[in-house]
Amino acid sequence: MSKLRFKVVEEAFDRKAIPVEIPAERPEQYYGKYVFNRQKMFEYLPKSTYDALVDAIDNKKPLSREVADSVAAGMKQWAIDNGARHYTHWFHPLTDGTAEKHDAFIEHDGKGGVVEQFTGKLLVQQEPDASSFPNGGIRNTFEARGYSAWDISSPAFILDKTLCIPTIFISYTGESLDYKTPLLRALNSVDKAATGVAQYFDPNVKHVNSYLGWEQEYFLVDEALYSARPDLVMTGRTLMGHESAKNQQLEDHYFGAIPSRVEAFMLDLEIECHKLGIPAKTRHNEVAPNQFELAPIFEETNLANDHNLLLMSLIAEVARRHNFRVLLHEKPFSGINGSGKHNNWSLGTDTGVLLFAPGKTPEANLQFITFIANVMAAVYRHNGVLKASIASATNGHRLGANEAPPAIISIFMGTQLSEILDKLEKDDVDEIINLSAKKGLKLNVDQIPEIIIDNTDRNRTSPFAFTGNRFEFRAVGSSANCASAMIALNAAVAEQLMEFKANVDARIANGQDKNHAILSEIKEIIKYS
């Protein structure tokens, strides 16, 4: 080994954990500190403006420019009170990252000086250049104008003294140049379609929300060792050299004790996440050496996706503070597990019912089977689109290797649910379905309480597995924008639910009882799925 290389390695192994400045308060006291959430809205906005904005968010209504002016004034004051000097429309171009153009709050005062202003016009809409962003051939090459427009459903936040306003991004002629626009369209579609079906069971349902809980896997590499590897620097993965000496023969890294230096980094990252309203909850060692995972509490899909993109930016910055480099490449090292971003997806009504969770009554279970069967049909009919939504050159290295799910889209449903679906396919079920409750498992060890067993196991090899009250789309890559998979999945389910409702309505119009019409249609879609 050369003297230079030896010095780099020696320096890497000699590093100690960098002390983290831990806030004196508990997390609930600083959580969302830099987010213009409803608490900040209530504090900084007039009561009438606050009510109008909350109503627009909850009921998906547009805001008038008068209300936008009032919101802009309050938002600017909050941002300035927290040290912000600039604002930006924060959007998601087709790069799997984010983009922003910063403007200062200043305007001419007419007397040779400046005054800090921020109007509803600037809040609602801006005009970033669209000519240099990838567009998939949908934008005229000679047109450069693009528009960003405020997404009121995702709260503004302050990052590095800049007020960031989540927005969509479209071309001059209206084509989507981002991930957020089609994601919002897909979420609106599944809301309307699922609400129509949910109202068979509860007429009080007004909205159905799509929820997402992502799991972000990543590798950490000491910065000195990273700098000594031009292949990692240039491509984010191994292009030369041999496999790790340790490899994964023992797999003793998984859920092992977190190294102190890594734990300091994780704590720093978690604090930064909480200040920005990202509900980071779980951290642990992953399977491969130097591989780790962070997972938040689930949120509404659009907000969860914004938070994941923000996390991917934060994690790189915090890693540098601790003399690490973070690798989000799906397969940076040969012979060991790659990194995915499992998307735990579910649907829930505004009345508080999870649509993929078994109920306590036969009718509630019929609703459960209705939505499960329609998701199965959507995945069956649109598996090609779902596969395309997670396909990338980097993810192609991971899928099908070292415990990663294969690229072939299939569904794992679990023993109990599979038995019920088999009976439905064979026309062995004529009544509304009863599902057995969770069972207890006794280990005959006095010190251990009875363990409650879920209705289904967690499958590690299916790319789309049912896990008890949600589906886990395991094939999404660690560097991907979750929106790609969520657009395809929610749009596919929306189309299937609209077709299902039309067929059930036709059966009811022909004289069938509602529940019998629903069950008959479920049997039909299970047979072809």
VEXDREN-2710 file (C-alpha; in Angstrom, 1 decimal):
% VEXDREN-2710
k/r/px/py/pz
1/MET/0.0/0.0/0.0
2/SER/1.4/3.4/-0.9
3/LYS/2.2/5.9/1.9
4/LEU/-0.6/8.2/0.7
5/ARG/-3.2/5.4/0.7
6/PHE/-2.0/4.2/4.1
7/LYS/-2.3/7.7/5.4
8/VAL/-5.9/8.0/4.1
9/VAL/-6.9/4.6/5.7
10/GLU/-5.2/5.5/9.0
11/GLU/-7.0/8.9/9.0
12/ALA/-10.4/7.2/8.3
13/PHE/-10.1/4.7/11.2
14/ASP/-8.8/7.3/13.6
15/ARG/-11.9/9.5/13.5
16/LYS/-14.1/9.8/16.5
17/ALA/-17.8/10.7/16.8
18/ILE/-18.4/14.4/16.4
19/PRO/-20.4/15.9/19.3
20/VAL/-24.0/16.8/18.4
21/GLU/-25.6/19.9/19.7
22/ILE/-28.8/18.4/21.3
23/PRO/-31.6/20.9/21.9
24/ALA/-32.5/21.5/25.5
25/GLU/-36.2/20.9/24.7
26/ARG/-37.9/17.6/24.0
27/PRO/-38.8/16.8/20.3
28/GLU/-42.4/17.9/20.6
29/GLN/-41.2/21.4/21.6
30/TYR/-39.0/22.0/18.5
31/TYR/-40.7/19.7/16.0
32/GLY/-41.8/21.7/13.0
33/LYS/-39.8/24.8/14.2
34/TYR/-39.0/25.7/10.6
35/VAL/-42.4/24.8/9.0
36/PHE/-45.3/27.1/8.3
37/ASN/-47.7/24.6/9.7
38/ARG/-51.2/25.3/11.1
39/GLN/-49.9/26.4/14.4
40/LYS/-47.7/29.1/12.7
41/MET/-50.6/30.0/10.3
42/PHE/-52.9/30.6/13.3
43/GLU/-50.3/32.7/14.9
44/TYR/-49.3/34.9/11.9
45/LEU/-52.5/35.1/9.8
46/PRO/-55.7/37.0/10.4
47/LYS/-58.5/34.7/11.6
48/SER/-60.5/35.0/8.4
49/THR/-57.4/34.2/6.3
50/TYR/-56.5/31.2/8.4
51/ASP/-60.0/29.8/8.1
52/ALA/-60.0/30.3/4.3
53/LEU/-56.6/28.7/3.9
54/VAL/-57.5/25.7/6.1
55/ASP/-60.8/25.2/4.3
56/ALA/-59.0/25.4/0.9
57/ILE/-56.4/22.8/2.1
58/ASP/-59.0/20.4/3.6
59/ASN/-61.5/20.6/0.8
60/LYS/-59.1/21.0/-2.1
61/LYS/-60.3/24.4/-3.2
62/PRO/-58.4/27.2/-5.0
63/LEU/-57.5/30.4/-3.1
64/SER/-58.5/33.9/-4.1
65/ARG/-55.7/36.4/-4.8
66/GLU/-56.9/38.5/-1.9
67/VAL/-56.5/35.6/0.5
68/ALA/-53.1/34.8/-1.1
69/ASP/-51.9/38.4/-0.4
70/SER/-52.8/38.0/3.2
71/VAL/-51.1/34.6/3.5
72/ALA/-48.0/36.0/1.8
73/ALA/-47.8/38.9/4.3
74/GLY/-48.0/36.5/7.3
75/MET/-45.7/33.9/5.8
76/LYS/-43.0/36.6/5.0
77/GLN/-43.2/37.9/8.6
78/TRP/-42.8/34.4/10.0
79/ALA/-39.9/33.8/7.7
80/ILE/-38.1/37.0/8.6
81/ASP/-38.7/36.4/12.3
82/ASN/-36.7/33.1/11.7
83/GLY/-33.8/34.7/9.9
84/ALA/-34.9/34.1/6.3
85/ARG/-33.6/36.6/3.7
86/HIS/-34.8/34.9/0.5
87/TYR/-37.7/32.9/-0.8
88/THR/-37.9/30.2/-3.5
89/HIS/-40.4/28.0/-5.3
90/TRP/-39.2/24.5/-4.5
91/PHE/-40.2/22.0/-7.2
92/HIS/-39.5/18.5/-8.4
93/PRO/-38.1/18.4/-12.0
94/LEU/-37.7/15.0/-13.8
95/THR/-34.3/14.5/-12.2
96/ASP/-35.3/12.6/-9.0
97/GLY/-34.1/15.6/-7.1
98/THR/-35.4/19.1/-6.4
99/ALA/-34.8/22.6/-7.9
100/GLU/-35.0/26.1/-6.6
101/LYS/-34.2/29.7/-7.7
102/HIS/-33.7/32.1/-4.8
103/ASP/-35.0/35.7/-4.8
104/ALA/-34.5/38.3/-2.0
105/PHE/-37.5/39.8/-0.4
106/ILE/-36.3/43.3/-1.5
107/GLU/-38.1/45.7/-3.8
108/HIS/-37.3/49.4/-4.7
109/ASP/-38.9/51.9/-2.3
110/GLY/-38.8/54.7/-4.8
111/LYS/-36.4/56.8/-2.8
112/GLY/-33.1/55.1/-3.7
113/GLY/-33.5/52.4/-1.1
114/VAL/-35.3/49.1/-0.8
115/VAL/-38.1/47.6/1.3
116/GLU/-38.8/44.0/2.0
117/GLN/-42.0/42.8/0.4
118/PHE/-43.7/39.5/-0.5
119/THR/-47.1/39.5/-2.3
120/GLY/-49.7/36.9/-3.1
121/LYS/-48.6/37.1/-6.8
122/LEU/-45.1/36.0/-5.9
123/LEU/-46.4/33.4/-3.5
124/VAL/-48.9/31.8/-6.0
125/GLN/-46.9/31.8/-9.2
126/GLN/-43.4/32.3/-10.6
127/GLU/-41.6/31.9/-13.9
128/PRO/-38.4/29.7/-13.7
129/ASP/-36.7/29.0/-17.0
130/ALA/-37.9/25.6/-18.3
131/SER/-35.5/25.2/-21.2
132/SER/-32.7/23.2/-19.5
133/PHE/-34.8/20.7/-17.5
134/PRO/-35.4/17.2/-18.8
135/ASN/-38.9/16.8/-20.3
136/GLY/-39.1/13.5/-22.1
137/GLY/-39.8/15.3/-25.4
138/ILE/-43.1/16.8/-24.3
139/ARG/-42.0/20.4/-24.4
140/ASN/-41.3/22.3/-27.5
141/THR/-37.5/22.7/-27.7
142/PHE/-37.7/26.4/-28.8
143/GLU/-39.9/27.4/-25.8
144/ALA/-38.1/28.4/-22.6
145/ARG/-40.9/29.7/-20.5
146/GLY/-42.2/27.6/-17.5
147/TYR/-44.4/28.2/-14.5
148/SER/-44.3/27.1/-10.9
149/ALA/-47.5/27.3/-8.9
150/TRP/-48.0/27.0/-5.1
151/ASP/-49.1/23.7/-3.7
152/ILE/-51.2/24.7/-0.7
153/SER/-51.4/21.1/0.6
154/SER/-47.7/21.0/1.4
155/PRO/-46.6/23.6/4.0
156/ALA/-43.7/26.0/3.3
157/PHE/-40.5/25.6/5.3
158/ILE/-37.2/27.4/5.9
159/LEU/-34.0/25.7/4.9
160/ASP/-30.7/27.5/5.2
161/LYS/-32.3/30.9/5.8
162/THR/-34.5/30.6/2.6
163/LEU/-38.3/30.3/2.6
164/CYS/-39.1/27.3/0.5
165/ILE/-42.6/27.1/-1.1
166/PRO/-43.5/23.6/-2.5
167/THR/-44.8/24.1/-6.1
168/ILE/-45.7/22.3/-9.2
169/PHE/-43.8/23.0/-12.4
170/ILE/-45.4/23.2/-15.9
171/SER/-44.4/24.3/-19.4
172/TYR/-45.8/27.4/-21.2
173/THR/-48.5/25.2/-22.8
174/GLY/-49.4/23.3/-19.7
175/GLU/-47.4/20.1/-19.9
176/SER/-46.1/18.7/-16.6
177/LEU/-42.4/19.1/-16.3
178/ASP/-42.2/17.7/-12.8
179/TYR/-43.3/14.8/-10.6
180/LYS/-45.7/16.7/-8.3
181/THR/-48.3/17.7/-11.0
182/PRO/-49.0/14.2/-12.1
183/LEU/-48.8/12.9/-8.5
184/LEU/-51.5/15.5/-7.4
185/ARG/-53.6/14.5/-10.4
186/ALA/-53.3/10.8/-9.5
187/LEU/-54.1/11.5/-5.8
188/ASN/-57.2/13.5/-6.8
189/SER/-58.3/10.7/-9.0
190/VAL/-57.9/8.0/-6.4
191/ASP/-59.7/10.2/-3.9
192/LYS/-62.8/10.6/-6.1
193/ALA/-62.8/7.0/-7.2
194/ALA/-62.3/5.5/-3.8
195/THR/-64.8/7.9/-2.2
196/GLY/-67.5/6.7/-4.6
197/VAL/-66.8/3.0/-3.6
198/ALA/-66.4/3.8/0.1
199/GLN/-69.8/5.5/0.1
200/TYR/-71.5/2.1/-0.5
201/PHE/-70.5/1.3/3.1
202/ASP/-70.6/4.8/4.7
203/PRO/-72.4/7.7/3.0
204/ASN/-70.7/10.1/5.3
205/VAL/-67.3/9.6/3.6
206/LYS/-66.3/12.8/1.7
207/HIS/-62.7/12.1/0.9
208/VAL/-60.2/9.2/0.7
209/ASN/-56.6/10.0/1.4
210/SER/-53.6/8.1/0.0
211/TYR/-50.9/7.5/2.7
212/LEU/-47.2/6.7/2.2
213/GLY/-44.6/5.6/4.7
214/TRP/-41.2/5.3/3.0
215/GLU/-38.1/3.5/4.3
216/GLN/-34.8/5.1/3.2
217/GLU/-31.8/2.8/3.0
218/TYR/-28.3/4.2/2.5
219/PHE/-24.6/3.5/2.9
220/LEU/-22.1/5.6/4.8
221/VAL/-18.5/5.7/3.7
222/ASP/-15.8/7.7/5.6
223/GLU/-14.9/10.8/3.6
224/ALA/-11.2/10.0/3.4
225/LEU/-11.8/6.5/2.1
226/TYR/-14.4/7.8/-0.4
227/SER/-12.0/10.4/-1.7
228/ALA/-9.4/7.6/-2.4
229/ARG/-11.9/5.8/-4.6
230/PRO/-12.4/7.6/-8.0
231/ASP/-15.1/5.1/-8.9
232/LEU/-17.2/6.1/-5.9
233/VAL/-16.6/9.7/-6.5
234/MET/-17.6/9.6/-10.2
235/THR/-20.4/7.0/-10.2
236/GLY/-21.5/6.3/-6.6
237/ARG/-20.6/2.6/-7.0
238/THR/-17.7/0.1/-7.3
239/LEU/-16.2/-0.2/-10.7
240/MET/-12.9/-1.6/-9.8
241/GLY/-11.3/-3.8/-7.0
242/HIS/-12.5/-7.0/-5.4
243/GLU/-15.5/-7.8/-3.2
244/SER/-15.4/-7.0/0.5
245/ALA/-13.3/-9.3/2.6
246/LYS/-16.2/-9.6/5.1
247/ASN/-18.9/-9.8/2.5
248/GLN/-22.2/-11.0/4.1
249/GLN/-21.3/-14.5/5.3
250/LEU/-22.2/-13.8/8.9
251/GLU/-24.8/-10.9/8.4
252/ASP/-24.1/-9.8/11.9
253/HIS/-24.6/-6.1/11.0
254/TYR/-28.4/-6.3/10.7
255/PHE/-30.1/-4.7/13.7
256/GLY/-26.7/-4.8/15.5
257/ALA/-25.5/-2.1/17.9
258/ILE/-25.1/1.2/16.0
259/PRO/-21.5/2.4/16.0
260/SER/-21.1/5.6/18.1
261/ARG/-19.9/7.7/15.2
262/VAL/-22.8/6.6/13.1
263/GLU/-25.2/7.2/16.0
264/ALA/-24.0/10.7/16.4
265/PHE/-24.7/11.3/12.7
266/MET/-28.2/9.7/13.0
267/LEU/-29.0/11.9/16.0
268/ASP/-28.0/15.0/14.2
269/LEU/-30.0/14.0/11.1
270/GLU/-33.0/13.2/13.2
271/ILE/-33.0/16.6/15.0
272/GLU/-32.7/18.4/11.6
273/CYS/-35.6/16.3/10.3
274/HIS/-37.8/17.1/13.2
275/LYS/-37.2/20.8/12.9
276/LEU/-38.4/20.6/9.3
277/GLY/-41.5/18.6/10.3
278/ILE/-40.2/15.2/8.9
279/PRO/-41.5/12.6/11.4
280/ALA/-38.3/10.5/11.5
281/LYS/-39.0/7.7/13.9
282/THR/-36.9/4.5/13.2
283/ARG/-33.2/4.1/12.7
284/HIS/-31.1/0.9/12.5
285/ASN/-28.3/-1.0/10.9
286/GLU/-29.3/-2.6/7.7
287/VAL/-28.1/-6.0/6.3
288/ALA/-25.0/-5.0/4.4
289/PRO/-21.8/-3.7/6.2
290/ASN/-22.1/0.1/6.6
291/GLN/-25.7/0.1/5.4
292/PHE/-28.4/1.8/7.5
293/GLU/-32.0/2.8/7.4
294/LEU/-34.2/5.7/8.4
295/ALA/-38.0/5.5/8.4
296/PRO/-40.7/8.1/9.4
297/ILE/-44.3/7.9/10.6
298/PHE/-46.6/7.6/7.6
299/GLU/-48.1/10.7/6.1
300/GLU/-50.4/11.8/3.3
301/THR/-48.6/10.8/0.1
302/ASN/-47.9/14.2/-1.3
303/LEU/-46.4/15.5/1.9
304/ALA/-44.5/12.2/2.6
305/ASN/-43.0/12.5/-0.9
306/ASP/-41.9/16.1/-0.3
307/HIS/-40.4/15.0/3.0
308/ASN/-38.4/12.2/1.4
309/LEU/-36.9/14.5/-1.2
310/LEU/-36.0/17.0/1.6
311/LEU/-34.5/14.1/3.6
312/MET/-32.3/13.1/0.6
313/SER/-30.9/16.6/0.5
314/LEU/-30.5/16.8/4.3
315/ILE/-28.8/13.4/4.7
316/ALA/-25.9/14.4/2.3
317/GLU/-25.4/17.7/4.1
318/VAL/-25.4/16.2/7.6
319/ALA/-23.1/13.3/6.5
320/ARG/-20.5/15.8/5.4
321/ARG/-20.6/17.4/8.9
322/HIS/-19.6/14.0/10.3
323/ASN/-16.9/13.3/7.7
324/PHE/-19.0/10.8/6.0
325/ARG/-20.3/10.5/2.4
326/VAL/-23.7/9.0/1.9
327/LEU/-24.4/6.7/-1.0
328/LEU/-28.0/6.4/-2.2
329/HIS/-27.0/4.3/-5.2
330/GLU/-29.1/1.1/-5.3
331/LYS/-26.2/-1.2/-5.7
332/PRO/-22.9/0.5/-4.7
333/PHE/-21.0/-2.7/-3.8
334/SER/-21.0/-6.1/-5.5
335/GLY/-21.8/-9.2/-3.5
336/ILE/-23.8/-7.5/-0.7
337/ASN/-27.4/-6.1/-0.4
338/GLY/-28.3/-3.0/-2.3
339/SER/-30.5/-0.2/-1.0
340/GLY/-34.2/0.2/-1.6
341/LYS/-36.9/2.6/-0.6
342/HIS/-39.9/0.5/0.4
343/ASN/-43.1/2.4/-0.1
344/ASN/-45.7/1.4/2.4
345/TRP/-48.9/2.6/0.8
346/SER/-52.5/2.6/2.1
347/LEU/-55.9/4.4/1.6
348/GLY/-58.0/5.8/4.4
349/THR/-61.3/7.7/4.7
350/ASP/-61.7/11.2/6.2
351/THR/-63.9/9.4/8.8
352/GLY/-60.8/7.5/10.1
353/VAL/-61.2/4.1/8.5
354/LEU/-58.2/2.4/7.0
355/LEU/-59.5/0.7/3.8
356/PHE/-56.9/-2.1/3.8
357/ALA/-57.5/-3.2/7.4
358/PRO/-60.0/-6.0/8.2
359/GLY/-63.1/-4.8/10.1
360/LYS/-65.0/-6.0/13.1
361/THR/-68.3/-6.6/11.3
362/PRO/-69.2/-8.6/8.1
363/GLU/-70.0/-5.4/6.2
364/ALA/-66.7/-3.8/7.2
365/ASN/-64.9/-6.9/6.0
366/LEU/-66.8/-6.7/2.7
367/GLN/-65.4/-3.2/2.3
368/PHE/-61.9/-4.5/3.1
369/ILE/-62.2/-7.3/0.5
370/THR/-63.6/-4.8/-2.0
371/PHE/-60.6/-2.6/-1.9
372/ILE/-58.1/-5.5/-1.6
373/ALA/-59.6/-7.1/-4.7
374/ASN/-59.5/-3.9/-6.7
375/VAL/-55.9/-3.3/-5.9
376/MET/-55.1/-6.8/-7.0
377/ALA/-56.9/-6.2/-10.3
378/ALA/-55.1/-2.8/-10.8
379/VAL/-51.7/-4.4/-10.2
380/TYR/-52.5/-7.3/-12.5
381/ARG/-53.8/-5.0/-15.4
382/HIS/-51.1/-2.4/-15.1
383/ASN/-48.0/-4.4/-13.9
384/GLY/-46.0/-3.1/-16.9
385/VAL/-46.6/0.5/-15.9
386/LEU/-45.7/-0.3/-12.2
387/LYS/-42.5/-2.0/-13.4
388/ALA/-41.6/1.0/-15.5
389/SER/-42.3/3.3/-12.6
390/ILE/-39.4/1.7/-10.6
391/ALA/-37.1/1.0/-13.5
392/SER/-33.7/2.7/-13.7
393/ALA/-30.2/1.8/-14.6
394/THR/-29.1/1.9/-11.0
395/ASN/-32.1/0.0/-9.6
396/GLY/-31.6/-2.7/-12.3
397/HIS/-28.3/-3.7/-10.5
398/ARG/-30.3/-4.4/-7.3
399/LEU/-33.6/-6.1/-8.3
400/GLY/-33.4/-9.8/-8.0
401/ALA/-30.1/-9.9/-6.1
402/ASN/-29.2/-10.4/-2.4
403/GLU/-32.7/-10.4/-1.0
404/ALA/-34.0/-7.7/-3.2
405/PRO/-37.4/-8.4/-4.8
406/PRO/-37.4/-9.4/-8.5
407/ALA/-38.3/-6.9/-11.2
408/ILE/-41.4/-9.1/-12.1
409/ILE/-44.4/-7.5/-10.4
410/SER/-46.3/-10.0/-8.2
411/ILE/-48.5/-9.7/-5.1
412/PHE/-48.1/-11.6/-1.8
413/MET/-51.4/-11.7/0.2
414/GLY/-50.7/-14.1/3.1
415/THR/-52.3/-17.4/4.0
416/GLN/-55.7/-16.3/5.4
417/LEU/-56.5/-13.8/2.7
418/SER/-55.3/-16.1/0.0
419/GLU/-57.7/-18.8/1.2
420/ILE/-60.6/-16.3/1.1
421/LEU/-59.7/-15.1/-2.3
422/ASP/-59.5/-18.7/-3.6
423/LYS/-63.0/-19.4/-2.2
424/LEU/-64.3/-16.3/-3.9
425/GLU/-62.7/-17.4/-7.2
426/LYS/-64.5/-20.8/-6.9
427/ASP/-67.8/-19.2/-6.0
428/ASP/-67.7/-20.9/-2.6
429/VAL/-68.7/-17.6/-0.8
430/ASP/-72.3/-16.3/-1.0
431/GLU/-72.5/-14.3/2.2
432/ILE/-70.7/-11.3/3.5
433/ILE/-67.2/-12.4/4.6
434/ASN/-66.1/-13.0/8.2
435/LEU/-62.4/-12.8/8.9
436/SER/-60.9/-14.4/12.0
437/ALA/-59.3/-12.0/14.5
438/LYS/-55.6/-12.0/15.3
439/LYS/-54.5/-15.1/17.1
440/GLY/-52.3/-15.4/20.1
441/LEU/-49.0/-17.4/20.3
442/LYS/-48.0/-18.8/23.6
443/LEU/-44.3/-19.8/24.0
444/ASN/-44.7/-21.6/27.4
445/VAL/-42.1/-19.2/28.9
446/ASP/-43.6/-17.7/32.0
447/GLN/-41.7/-14.3/31.7
448/ILE/-43.0/-13.7/28.2
449/PRO/-46.5/-12.4/27.5
450/GLU/-48.8/-13.9/24.8
451/ILE/-47.7/-12.7/21.4
452/ILE/-50.4/-11.5/19.0
453/ILE/-49.9/-12.8/15.5
454/ASP/-50.9/-10.7/12.5
455/ASN/-53.2/-12.1/9.8
456/THR/-50.3/-12.2/7.3
457/ASP/-46.5/-12.6/7.4
458/ARG/-44.2/-10.0/5.9
459/ASN/-42.8/-11.2/2.6
460/ARG/-39.3/-10.2/1.7
461/THR/-39.2/-11.3/-2.0
462/SER/-42.5/-10.1/-3.4
463/PRO/-42.1/-6.6/-4.9
464/PHE/-45.7/-5.8/-3.9
465/ALA/-46.7/-7.4/-0.6
466/PHE/-49.8/-7.1/1.6
467/THR/-48.6/-6.5/5.2
468/GLY/-51.8/-6.5/7.3
469/ASN/-53.2/-3.0/6.7
470/ARG/-51.2/-1.7/3.8
471/PHE/-49.2/-2.7/0.8
472/GLU/-45.4/-2.6/0.7
473/PHE/-44.1/-1.7/-2.7
474/ARG/-40.6/-3.0/-2.1
475/ALA/-39.1/-2.6/-5.6
476/VAL/-38.7/1.2/-5.4
477/GLY/-35.0/2.2/-5.5
478/SER/-33.2/4.2/-2.8
479/SER/-32.3/7.1/-5.0
480/ALA/-35.7/7.4/-6.7
481/ASN/-38.4/10.0/-6.3
482/CYS/-41.3/8.1/-4.6
483/ALA/-43.7/10.1/-6.8
484/SER/-42.9/7.9/-9.9
485/ALA/-44.2/4.7/-8.2
486/MET/-47.0/6.6/-6.4
487/ILE/-48.3/8.2/-9.6
488/ALA/-48.5/4.8/-11.3
489/LEU/-50.0/3.0/-8.4
490/ASN/-52.7/5.5/-7.4
491/ALA/-53.7/6.2/-11.0
492/ALA/-54.0/2.4/-11.7
493/VAL/-56.1/1.9/-8.6
494/ALA/-58.3/4.9/-9.4
495/GLU/-59.1/3.6/-12.9
496/GLN/-59.9/0.2/-11.5
497/LEU/-62.2/1.6/-8.8
498/MET/-64.1/3.7/-11.3
499/GLU/-64.7/0.7/-13.5
500/PHE/-65.7/-1.4/-10.4
501/LYS/-68.3/1.3/-9.3
502/ALA/-69.8/1.6/-12.8
503/ASN/-70.3/-2.2/-12.9
504/VAL/-71.7/-2.4/-9.4
505/ASP/-74.1/0.5/-10.2
506/ALA/-75.2/-1.3/-13.3
507/ARG/-76.0/-4.5/-11.3
508/ILE/-77.9/-2.5/-8.7
509/ALA/-79.9/-0.8/-11.5
510/ASN/-80.8/-4.3/-12.8
511/GLY/-82.3/-5.2/-9.4
512/GLN/-79.5/-6.8/-7.5
513/ASP/-79.1/-6.1/-3.7
514/LYS/-76.2/-3.7/-3.1
515/ASN/-74.1/-6.2/-1.1
516/HIS/-74.8/-9.0/-3.5
517/ALA/-73.9/-6.8/-6.4
518/ILE/-70.6/-5.9/-4.8
519/LEU/-69.8/-9.5/-3.9
520/SER/-70.6/-10.6/-7.5
521/GLU/-68.4/-8.0/-9.0
522/ILE/-65.5/-8.9/-6.6
523/LYS/-65.8/-12.5/-7.8
524/GLU/-65.6/-11.4/-11.4
525/ILE/-62.4/-9.3/-10.9
526/ILE/-60.7/-12.0/-8.8
527/LYS/-61.3/-14.6/-11.6
528/TYR/-59.4/-12.5/-14.2
529/SER/-56.8/-11.3/-11.7
END
